[in-house]
Amino acid sequence: MDYFRAKWGITGIFRFWLIIFIFAVSGTTTLLIKEPVYNLFGIDESTPSWLRTGIYLIMIIPGYFMILMVYAAVFGEFRFFRDFIRKMADLFKPGRLSKKLF
């Protein structure tokens, strides 16, 4: 707990638990909407796993970040999560790994 508070620059314990709560509710909401999204596209157990994984990556993961931002705005932590998502996006920039290796 202290590690994340220091890493995220959070001083108050209430704010820490609020951020953890937002992560938890966002993840749960994403799991709840995964099946309806799969049903919308007609994906079931007989669908090849590569297609299920592709739909998950294309639809569900970006959806998670949108849901995360909605909950963050509702609970007053929009700025924290905006910055958090920007840092996450920086991890996936092209050429980032090659700069670290060389």
Buried (B, 14 or more C-beta within 10 A) or exposed (E): EEEEBEEEEBEEEEBBEBBEEBBEBBEEBBEEBBEEBBEEEEBEEEEEEEEBEEBBEEBBEEBBBEBBBBBBEEBEBBEBBBEBBEEEEEEEEEEEEEEEEE
